[in-house]
Amino acid sequence: MARFLTRRNFIATAATSLATPVLAQAVGEETISRRNSSGFRLPDWRDHFETLKHGAILCDIDSRAVQYWSEDEATYKVYPSSVPMSEELTKRGYTKVIRKVDGPSWRPTPSMKKRNPEWPDFVGPGPDNPLGTHALYLSWQYYRVHGSNDTRKIGRQSSNGCIGLYNEHISELFALAEVGTQVKIF
């Protein structure tokens, strides 16, 4: 009986230690950087934004994650995302949400059409739309945070420049974000 309990305690302890993320906290005014065993990082909003006025969306290309903070810090969300296929398709820096569209239509950009001439010129709202169910249009032409009609792309370098989310996640983010929400892609 003692052997059974000892083995059970060992398994419970091992499982707990594997499931618990390792926290690294800097001292003083520096920020908290959280890491789990796979090296996934969740930076603090203060590392990237001066305030949370209108909320903030942080798109981390390396971690393939999108974080959202509400203006009052009451809401914080993390979503897995697709990111651009290559560095040449990646635009980094600060932008903001300038338009929100429920049921977006899609037109390939001129450079997409050049790379993929077989693609259609237009796809209306619906299940075949590459932008999924919702899109947050950014102040940079052709760049969006949007859903996806192909869930295999999430967590991968698979986009032509945009940040893609599962449709259920973009639906949630769409409801939280407002026109004017600040965005940083890094």
C-alpha positions in Angstrom: 0.0 0.0 0.0 2.8 2.4 0.9 4.4 1.7 -2.5 1.1 2.6 -4.3 0.8 5.9 -2.5 4.5 6.8 -3.1 4.1 6.1 -6.8 0.9 8.1 -6.9 2.5 11.0 -5.1 5.4 10.9 -7.5 3.2 11.0 -10.5 1.1 13.8 -9.1 4.2 15.8 -8.3 5.7 15.3 -11.7 2.4 16.2 -13.5 2.1 19.3 -11.4 5.6 20.5 -12.1 5.2 19.9 -15.9 2.0 21.8 -16.0 3.1 24.8 -14.0 4.7 27.5 -16.1 8.0 28.9 -15.0 7.7 32.6 -14.1 10.7 34.9 -14.4 10.1 38.2 -12.7 12.5 41.1 -13.0 13.2 43.3 -10.1 12.0 46.9 -9.7 10.5 48.8 -12.6 11.3 46.1 -15.2 8.5 44.0 -16.5 7.4 40.4 -15.9 8.2 38.0 -18.7 6.3 34.7 -18.4 7.7 31.5 -20.1 6.5 28.0 -20.2 8.7 24.9 -20.9 8.4 25.4 -24.7 9.7 28.9 -24.6 6.4 30.6 -25.4 6.5 34.2 -24.1 3.8 36.6 -23.0 5.2 40.1 -22.8 3.5 42.7 -20.6 1.6 45.5 -22.4 3.9 48.1 -20.8 6.8 46.7 -22.9 5.0 48.0 -26.0 2.4 50.6 -25.3 2.4 53.8 -23.2 -1.2 53.5 -22.2 -4.2 51.2 -22.8 -6.4 53.9 -24.2 -8.9 52.2 -26.5 -7.3 48.9 -25.6 -4.3 47.2 -27.1 -3.6 44.3 -29.5 -0.1 42.8 -29.6 0.7 40.4 -32.4 3.9 38.4 -31.7 5.2 36.9 -35.0 7.7 34.7 -33.2 5.3 33.2 -30.6 2.5 33.2 -33.2 0.2 34.7 -30.6 -2.2 37.7 -30.3 -2.8 39.3 -26.9 -5.6 41.8 -26.1 -5.9 44.1 -23.1 -9.0 46.2 -22.5 -8.5 49.9 -21.6 -9.5 49.2 -17.9 -7.3 46.0 -17.8 -10.4 44.0 -16.8 -10.1 41.9 -19.9 -7.0 40.1 -21.1 -7.0 37.4 -23.8 -4.4 35.4 -25.6 -5.1 33.7 -29.0 -3.0 31.4 -31.2 -2.5 32.9 -34.7 -1.2 32.4 -38.2 1.6 34.8 -39.2 3.1 35.8 -42.6 4.9 33.1 -44.6 8.1 35.1 -44.9 9.9 38.2 -43.6 9.3 40.1 -46.9 5.5 39.7 -46.3 5.8 40.8 -42.7 5.1 44.4 -41.7 6.2 45.3 -38.2 5.4 48.3 -36.1 2.5 50.3 -34.7 -0.9 50.7 -36.3 -4.5 50.8 -35.2 -7.9 49.3 -36.0 -9.6 51.7 -38.4 -12.6 49.5 -39.4 -14.4 46.4 -38.2 -16.3 44.2 -40.7 -18.6 41.3 -39.7 -18.8 39.0 -42.8 -16.0 40.6 -44.8 -15.4 40.1 -48.5 -11.9 39.4 -49.9 -9.9 40.5 -52.9 -6.3 39.3 -53.3 -3.8 42.1 -53.3 -1.9 42.8 -56.6 1.2 41.0 -55.3 -0.9 38.0 -54.2 -2.5 37.9 -57.7 1.0 38.0 -59.2 2.2 35.1 -57.1 -1.1 33.2 -57.5 -2.8 34.1 -60.8 -5.2 31.2 -60.4 -6.8 32.8 -57.4 -10.3 34.4 -57.8 -10.5 38.1 -58.1 -13.2 38.3 -55.4 -14.7 36.1 -52.7 -17.8 37.2 -50.9 -18.7 36.6 -47.3 -19.2 32.9 -46.4 -17.4 29.7 -45.6 -15.0 29.9 -48.5 -13.8 33.4 -47.6 -10.1 33.5 -46.5 -10.8 36.3 -44.1 -13.2 34.1 -42.1 -16.2 35.5 -40.3 -14.8 38.9 -39.0 -12.0 41.3 -39.9 -10.3 44.1 -38.1 -8.9 46.4 -40.8 -5.6 48.2 -39.8 -4.3 51.6 -40.9 -1.8 49.8 -43.1 -3.3 49.1 -46.6 -4.0 45.4 -47.1 -3.2 44.4 -43.5 -5.9 42.8 -41.2 -6.4 40.8 -38.1 -9.0 38.3 -39.3 -10.5 34.9 -39.1 -9.7 32.0 -41.3 -11.6 29.5 -43.5 -8.6 27.1 -43.0 -7.9 26.2 -39.4 -4.7 24.3 -40.4 -3.1 27.7 -40.8 -3.4 28.8 -37.2 -0.1 28.4 -35.4 1.9 28.4 -38.6 3.7 30.8 -40.9 1.0 30.6 -43.6 -0.4 34.1 -44.3 0.3 36.6 -47.0 0.9 39.3 -44.4 -2.1 39.3 -42.2 -2.6 37.9 -38.7 -5.2 35.1 -38.8 -7.2 33.7 -35.9 -9.7 30.9 -35.5 -13.2 32.2 -36.4 -14.4 31.8 -32.8 -11.4 33.8 -31.5 -11.8 36.6 -34.0 -15.5 36.8 -33.2 -14.5 37.3 -29.5 -11.8 39.8 -30.3 -14.1 41.6 -32.7 -16.6 42.2 -29.9 -13.8 43.4 -27.5 -11.8 45.7 -29.9 -13.1 49.0 -31.0 -12.2 51.3 -33.9 -9.1 53.1 -32.5 -7.7 50.1 -30.7 -3.9 50.3 -30.9 -2.1 47.4 -32.5 1.6 46.4 -32.6 3.0 43.7 -34.8 6.5 42.6 -33.8 
